[in-house]
Amino acid sequence: MKRVVFLFTIVALLVSGCSKEENSNTVHYLIDFEGSSVLPYVATENSGLGVFDGGFLDEGSGLKMPASVNPDWGSWSGIAISQFNDMTTEGYGNQLSVYYKDTGSGFGGYRGSKTFAVVNEGEMSFQDGVTECTFDHFWVTNSTYAVLSMMNGDAFAKKFGSGDWFKLTIRAFNKNDNPTGTSVEFYLADFRTDASPGIITEWTKVDLTPLGNNVHAIKFDLESSDTGDWGMNTPAYFCFDNLTIIKK
């Protein structure tokens, strides 16, 4: 009976897009968005109308990544699951592409995988309303929409130059909605000095442990040096993959 239970657990994790590693004190979950149970959540077209309305639930960890779609406007917000990596089409019609193509697989996900997440005003939390844990790290890069806007400028945003920047801030909250730990900042584009890296176009590891060990919810904020009377002009999108969380 133990062998049957063990095999069932392995199969469930393989189809869920989440792998699990246990020791006597902790359980590590890797959310990589691969596996057959993730497929119903994957965007069916490269626009807001293709986003799965309601968002993605990782069955292994219980982590919910909401998304909301307005079919009248074809707009969306939240976290979308995508496999698009069109690196040449500019503008709003290419919202769900990552600016990355693996030289081996041709796919856009981290380490040549096919599926990843795109964030537009997104947040995530555990569905049960009480789970708290450590968010260890994830891998981040830019969307094509944001990269081509920063590289070339568009009808709404400027071409980035000396002094410009595009920053992701990650904040964490416990089950009582109180802030935990220290927020994490990552520059998706940085032209503040001659030595700055410019626009990020590779998957880059971001350490999330400063957020603390009692995290229930994560919220993402994007800021840019290109800001006008109506707020940020740079397209407010970024991509992530392979999120690792640790439960005790």
C-alpha positions in Angstrom: 0.0 0.0 0.0 2.8 2.4 0.8 4.3 1.9 -2.7 0.9 2.7 -4.3 0.6 5.9 -2.3 4.1 6.9 -3.1 3.6 6.4 -6.9 0.3 8.3 -6.8 2.0 11.2 -5.2 4.8 11.3 -7.8 2.3 11.2 -10.7 0.1 14.0 -9.1 3.1 16.3 -8.8 4.3 15.6 -12.3 1.0 16.7 -13.8 0.5 19.7 -11.5 3.4 21.9 -12.5 4.8 21.6 -9.0 7.5 19.4 -7.6 7.9 18.6 -4.0 11.0 17.7 -1.9 10.6 16.8 1.8 12.8 16.3 4.8 12.0 15.9 8.4 11.3 19.6 9.0 10.4 21.3 5.7 8.7 20.8 2.4 10.1 22.5 -0.7 7.7 23.3 -3.6 9.0 24.3 -7.1 6.3 25.9 -9.2 7.4 25.7 -12.8 4.1 25.8 -14.6 4.8 22.6 -16.5 2.6 19.5 -16.4 -0.7 18.5 -17.9 -2.9 20.0 -15.2 -1.5 23.5 -15.9 -2.6 23.3 -19.6 -6.2 24.5 -18.9 -4.9 27.7 -17.4 -2.5 28.5 -20.3 -3.4 31.6 -22.4 -5.1 30.6 -25.6 -4.3 33.8 -27.5 -1.8 36.6 -27.1 -4.2 39.1 -25.6 -6.4 39.7 -22.6 -9.1 37.6 -24.2 -6.8 34.6 -24.1 -6.1 34.8 -20.4 -7.8 32.3 -18.1 -10.3 34.4 -16.1 -10.0 33.6 -12.4 -6.3 32.8 -12.5 -4.1 29.8 -11.7 -4.2 27.6 -8.6 -1.1 25.5 -7.9 -2.6 22.2 -6.6 0.6 21.0 -4.9 1.2 24.1 -2.7 -2.2 25.7 -2.6 -0.9 29.0 -3.9 -3.5 31.0 -5.9 -2.4 33.5 -8.6 -5.6 35.4 -9.6 -6.3 37.0 -13.0 -9.3 39.0 -14.0 -10.5 39.6 -17.6 -12.7 42.3 -19.0 -14.2 40.8 -22.2 -15.8 44.1 -23.2 -12.4 45.8 -23.4 -10.2 42.8 -24.0 -8.1 43.8 -21.0 -6.8 41.9 -18.1 -4.9 42.2 -14.8 -3.2 39.8 -12.5 -1.1 36.8 -13.3 -1.5 35.0 -16.7 0.1 31.6 -17.6 1.7 31.9 -21.1 3.7 30.0 -23.7 4.2 33.0 -26.1 7.6 34.3 -26.9 7.2 36.6 -29.9 10.2 38.9 -29.6 9.5 41.2 -32.6 5.9 42.4 -32.5 5.6 45.7 -30.7 2.7 47.1 -28.7 -0.4 46.1 -26.8 -1.2 43.2 -29.2 1.8 41.3 -27.8 1.0 41.4 -24.0 1.7 37.8 -23.1 5.1 37.2 -24.7 8.4 36.9 -22.8 11.4 38.5 -24.4 13.4 35.3 -24.4 14.0 32.3 -26.7 16.1 29.4 -25.6 18.7 28.5 -28.2 18.0 24.8 -27.8 14.2 24.4 -27.4 13.1 27.7 -28.9 10.7 28.1 -26.0 10.6 31.1 -23.7 10.5 29.7 -20.2 13.4 29.4 -17.7 16.0 26.8 -18.8 14.2 26.1 -22.1 10.9 25.2 -20.6 7.7 26.1 -22.4 5.5 27.8 -19.8 5.9 30.8 -17.5 3.9 33.5 -15.8 3.2 37.1 -17.0 2.3 39.7 -14.4 0.2 42.8 -14.9 -0.7 44.3 -11.5 -0.4 40.9 -9.9 -0.5 39.3 -6.5 -0.6 35.8 -5.0 -1.7 34.2 -1.8 -2.5 30.8 -0.3 -6.1 29.8 -1.1 -6.8 28.5 2.5 -6.4 32.0 3.9 -4.0 30.8 6.7 -0.9 29.2 5.3 2.4 31.1 6.0 5.8 30.0 4.7 9.1 31.2 3.2 9.3 32.3 -0.4 12.8 31.3 -1.3 13.4 32.6 -4.9 12.1 32.9 -8.4 13.5 33.7 -11.9 12.5 37.0 -13.5 12.8 38.6 -16.9 11.0 41.2 -19.1 8.0 40.9 -21.4 8.4 41.7 -25.0 5.9 44.5 -24.7 8.0 46.3 -22.1 11.4 45.6 -23.8 10.5 46.9 -27.2 8.8 50.0 -25.6 12.0 50.7 -23.7 14.2 50.0 -26.6 12.3 52.0 -29.3 9.7 54.1 -27.5 6.0 54.0 -28.6 2.9 56.2 -28.7 2.8 56.4 -24.9 6.3 55.8 -23.6 9.8 57.1 -24.3 12.9 55.3 -25.5 15.0 54.6 -22.5 18.3 56.4 -22.2 20.8 57.7 -19.6 19.3 57.8 -16.1 16.2 55.8 -16.9 15.0 52.7 -14.9 12.2 50.2 -14.6 11.8 48.6 -11.1 9.9 45.7 -9.6 9.2 45.8 -5.9 7.9 42.7 -4.1 6.1 43.1 -0.8 4.9 40.3 1.5 2.1 40.0 4.1 1.1 37.5 6.7 -2.3 35.9 7.1 -3.5 39.0 9.0 -2.5 41.2 6.1 0.4 42.8 8.1 3.7 43.4 6.2 6.5 40.9 6.8 10.2 41.1 6.4 11.8 43.6 4.0 10.6 44.3 0.5 12.7 43.1 -2.4 13.6 45.4 -5.3 14.8 44.2 -8.7 15.6 46.5 -11.7 14.1 45.2 -14.9 15.9 48.0 -16.7 18.7 50.2 -15.3 20.5 53.0 -17.1 21.3 55.1 -14.0 25.1 54.8 -14.4 27.5 53.8 -17.2 28.0 50.5 -15.4 24.3 49.7 -15.1 23.2 46.6 -17.0 20.5 48.2 -19.2 17.4 46.2 -20.1 17.2 42.7 -18.6 16.8 40.1 -21.4 17.8 36.9 -19.6 16.1 34.9 -16.8 17.6 36.2 -13.6 17.4 34.8 -10.1 15.8 37.0 -7.4 16.2 36.1 -3.8 12.9 36.3 -1.9 14.1 35.3 1.6 14.2 38.9 2.9 10.4 38.8 2.8 10.5 36.7 5.9 9.4 33.2 7.0 5.7 33.9 7.7 4.5 35.0 4.3 0.9 34.4 3.2 0.6 36.8 0.3 2.9 38.5 -2.2 2.2 41.7 -4.1 4.1 43.1 -7.1 4.5 46.8 -7.8 6.2 48.3 -10.9 7.7 51.8 -11.2 9.5 53.6 -13.9 11.4 56.8 -14.5 9.1 57.4 -17.4 6.0 58.7 -15.6 3.4 61.3 -16.6 0.2 62.9 -15.4 -1.7 59.6 -15.7 1.0 57.4 -14.0 3.7 55.1 -15.4 4.2 55.2 -19.2 6.3 52.0 -19.5 4.2 48.9 -20.0 3.5 47.4 -16.6 4.4 43.8 -17.3 7.1 41.3 -16.3 7.6 37.6 -16.4 8.6 35.0 -13.8 9.2 31.2 -13.6 10.3 28.5 -11.3 9.1 29.9 -8.0 10.4 28.0 -4.9 8.6 28.1 -1.6 9.4 26.4 1.7 6.8 25.1 4.1 7.6 24.0 7.6 
